[in-house]
């Protein structure tokens, strides 16, 4: 099961919003600056968030 997609709650849009809002004024001025993103929810052994930020 590890590595397969997770389609249960919490909803991915709620997870993403939490992370983006938390990074406001720390990684970027406002999350309105974000122009592109790819998101996935997968079953893993240890809960984590992996994020790559690139300036364009």
N, C-alpha and C positions, 0 to 999 in steps of 0.2 A: 504494500500500500504506500510505502514511503516514495515520494517523488511524483505520485499521481495528483491530479488536480483535486482541489477541495471545493465542493459546490454547496456546502452547508453554510449556516450563519457563522460568523458575522459576514454581512455583505461586503464585497470588496470596495464599493464606493465609500462606505463608512470608514473602513480601515485606511484608505488612501487619504481621505479628508483629515483624519486625525493626524497622520504623519505630516502632511503638507502644512497644516495649521501650526503644528508644533515647531516646524522649521522656520516659520516666519520670523524675520529679524535676526535669525541665527545663520542660516545658509543663504537666504535671499531676503530681499526687503519685503516682498509680498508674494504669495503663491499665484497671484494673477500674472506674474512674469513667466510662468511655466508654459511652454508652447507644445510640448510633446511628452508622452510617457507611455510605457508598456508595463502592465501589471499582471501578476499571476498569484493565485493562492494554491499552495501545494502542501500535502502532508509531509512533515519533516520530523526528525527525532527531537530537535531542540527548536523552540519557537524563535524566530528572528525576522528582521527586516533587512533586506539588502537594497541599497540605493546607490546609484551612480549619478552624479550631477555633473553636467558639462555646460560650460558657458558657450552660447552661440552668438 
